[in-house]
Amino acid sequence: MERASSRFDFKTVQPQERPCDSPGCAGDGLYRAPKSVDQLRDYHWFCLDHVREYNKSWNFCSGRSQSEIEAMIRRDTTWERETRPMSHWMAHEQRLRAAAQAYAAGEARKASDAWAERQRSREPDTPEAAALRVLDLQPPVDYAAIRARYIELVKRNHPDTNGGDKASEERLKTINQALQVLKAAYLA
């Protein structure tokens, strides 16, 4: 039993034979050309010589004013979609520039000094609050979140991943102590 070929045989397909739409021409109409600007999907079928003549005389913008042509080009550059004004981006950029200038002028230093002063004037923390601060967590938090943060910090601060750095070793000890304090508070 022979299998039918799954390939399409283009040699057996012949183009549809149409007469050329040019009056008095006996050639085959193999080439299409739009009938008008308003009927771009309706076609004349011409032979090669007549489609060349037709294309030379075709002007899509004939009968339109310069302002109409400009408006058409403007619509086409945005795929005929309305665009939004960029004013909110300009305002955002101005805010970013102002923040960068304030930082350069030392405003950030003043703000950090004020924050440090507020931290010094606070009441002493509980051991649990201090341990949460070591892990960079804010209450309320459950033990699963504490454990996930602990694993993340251990991977980041382990001396083996930091080339035996002593500072990372000390940071890891602090993280381990914080976990022990929180484990006693949350699992007791």
Secondary structure, 3 states (H helix, E strand, C coil): CCCCCCCCCHHHCCCCCCECCCCCCCCECCEEEECCCCCCCCEEEECHHHHHHHHHHCCCCCCCCHHHHHHHHHHHHCCCCCCCCCHHHHHHHHHHHHHHHHHHCCHHHHHHHHHHHHHHHCCCCCHHHHHHHHCCCCCCCCHHHHHHHHHHHHHHHCCCCCCCCHHHHHHHHHHHHHHHHHHHHHCC
